[in-house]
């Protein structure tokens, strides 16, 4: 049984797919080998097939590409305002704060409190 490799980088998995695909290994076998070495829940067979199609269509890069996604709505200013409200009222709840910060989604307030202020 091969040794298991924990926490592989995405580019490592894609490189493996690219290499095995170049050797004409079938998608199901590539998925089986990846699951055997890297873990069963790392990548679905459908995602392996997607990468094989991409490589066959000329996609060459295995590294993550920079994306120009949506900018974060969590700003330093907003975090300071939420922090101030939490310090003013230790019985702070997300529901009560959503009335105060009515333009900010509850999920954003929750992330600020649990990830940025804790």
N, C-alpha and C positions, 0 to 999 in steps of 0.2 A: 504494500500500500504506500503511495507517495506521501511525502511529508506535506502537511497542511501549511499554507502561507496565509497568515492573518493580516487583515487591513491592507490589501493591495491597493495601489494607486489606480485610478480609472484608466490612465494611459497604459499601465501594465496589462490590464485585461484586454484593452483594445489592441495592443501590440500582439498579444497572444492570438487573438481572433484573426488579425491580419496575417500573421505568420502561418497559422494552421490553414487558413483559407487559401493562401498561396501554394500550400502543399496539397490542395484539392481535398481536404478533409471536409466531410459533410457537416452541416450546421448542427445536427443532433449529436454528432460525435464531439464537435467542438464544445458544445454545451456540457456534455457529460464530463469531458476532461477538465473544463473550468470548474465545474461543481465539485469534482473529485479533489482538486488541488486547493481551490480558493474557498470552498464552502457552497452548500446547496442553494442558499438563498441570495447569492451575490448578484446573479443576472438570470433573467428568464431566457428560455430558448427563443422566444419571439424577439427579444432585444439582440440576441446573438445574430439572428437572421437579419435584423435591421442594419447592424454594423457590417455584415457580409455584403448586403446590397450596396451600402455606402462605399465600401472599398472597391467593389466591382464597378461602381459608377465613377470611380476616379478620386474619391476622397482619400487623401494621403496622410492627413494629420491625425495623430492619436492623442495629442495633448488637448486639454480643455481650451476652447477659444474664448477670448474676452467677449462678454456680451454687454451691450448697452441697454441694460434693463431699466426698469422703473427705479427711480431714486427712492431711498428710504424716507418714509414719513416721520421716522423717529429722529428728531433733531436734538442737539444739546439743549436748546432753548425749551423745547417741549419736556425733555427729561427733567430739567430744573424746575419747571412749573409743577409737574406731577410730584416730584420729590418734596417740594414746598408744601403741597396740599397733604401729602402723607404725613409729614412732620407736624402739621397743624392739627390733624385729626387722625389719631392712631386707630380709630374705628373705621378707617377708610375702606370702602368697597369699590369694586369696579363699577357696579350699578350706580352708586351715588356719584362717582366721579364722572360717569358718562353724561350726567346732567350739567356738570361744570365744564367739561370739555366736549361739548355737543358736536363739534366738527371732527372729532377723533373717534375712530372705530373702537369698540370695546376690546377687540382682539389686540389692537395696537397698545391700548392702555395696559392690558394684561401683560404683554411682552415687556413693556417698559418696567412695570413693577416686578415681574419675576426674573427677567434676564439682565436688566440694566441697573436696577436699584438694590438688588439683593446682595 
